[in-house]
Amino acid sequence: MNRVEVIKKRLQAESSEANLTTKNFFKTGQGDYAEHDQFIGVKVPLLRILSKEFSELSLNEIQELLKSAINEERLLALLILVRQYQQADPKTKDLLYIFYMQNLQCVNNWNLVDSSAYLILGAHIFDKDQSVLLKLAYSQILWERRIAIVATLYFIRNNKFDWTLKIALILLNDQHDLIHKAVGWMLKEVGKKDQKTLVMFLDQHAVRMPSIMLRCAIEKLPTEQRKMYLRVKAG
């Protein structure tokens, strides 16, 4: 039995109908954004433990997991890839980044994006050419647009906000609530680091921001300031 088969059997053994309530966080019904996805009910803490246990998987093995229809198998593959990236030398990081970008079609649910985009893409381009973010932000593919904004979390954590604000502007009129939530989340993270920068952005754009985006962005602001921006939005 190869290692991928071992992993799949371990996941099946740990799967639980009780844990399938997590599906409520993912719209898997017909016509929904995650219609393609399958869940078996394995919790993320266990996946993180397994990512350490199987951290030496080859890229071919990781890709085999990434091609799975089962969300938890793809998430485990990405957690392993993140672990490998964080421990790699610069040359290997280049190879892992290229592998990640070549397999973006497998990073196709919000938990997969949020667990990997900033830790691989964001980390890798932090001191390099960052124009790939523009290509992703203008993509017709929902997940690539979310990857573009979530990748900037790495920049935010290093006190760089320009790209977050730039991508937020591009996505300001996006039609999907998963993008609204992601942009609002990143703006909130900017505010936690530099409230003045967030307020300047809100003063210019709050009136045009989708309600979900705005409510998320202002979540950590003082109560009266939150009320003021909600009044501005309401007109």
Disulfide bonds with the S-S distance in Angstrom:
none
